[in-house]
């Protein structure tokens, strides 16, 4: 697991403009979605990997714990799968043009639908009531990458908890875009994984300083449990009130 140590500048920057250290601790569990980014064999199983992230294995238990808490609190879990096809290469041609041909070929082979690499990691607690969503860009929230934002809004979810791999690419990209689409957004420090502690902390630091909230698995679960207990005494707001 990556060692989290948010930079002092990030906390200082955040607290210059915020009313609270954790602005989204008041999340409504009934309006909360856990968005699990790219915990696929292509990043977690050596024989199917396009880019192996060993630390991703260490966050699986925390992701499963969060999934259970979100479901119990009345929210929903979305499993996001990075998906590359020839159409992706064509529509995202400038990015793929920077890469070696063999790198593009490996991306297509390991992240095409139906391939072993595209599949979700076997250790994840995926339930029938959860949703699986394919994305074709690093961010699951950028226009055209997936229908996740529309699905979240249709379900009445105004808060997203971002976990998965890698912290400083697909997770951070998704989290930033979610925040800018007006979702309350939390990145979970010990349920995101990347190849380097410095990259992990730089991504979380920038996100916390400007975009949203960063907290541990235990902290987020405590928020959900506390607020779910309170919610039983308070009728849920309508979508128009969110």
Secondary structure, DSSP 8 states (H G I E B T S, - for coil): -------HHHHHHHHHH-SSSSTTTT--GGGEEEEEE--BHHHH-GGG-SS--GGGGGGHHHHHHHHHHHHHTT-EEEEEEE---HHHHHHTHHHHHTS-HHHHHHHHHHHSTTSTTTSB-TTS---TTSEEEEESSS-SSSTTT-SHHHHHHHTT--EEEEEEE-IIIIIHHHHHHHHHTT-EEEEEEEEEE-S-HHHHHHHHHHHHHHT-EEE-HHHHHHHHHHHHHHHTTS----GGG-
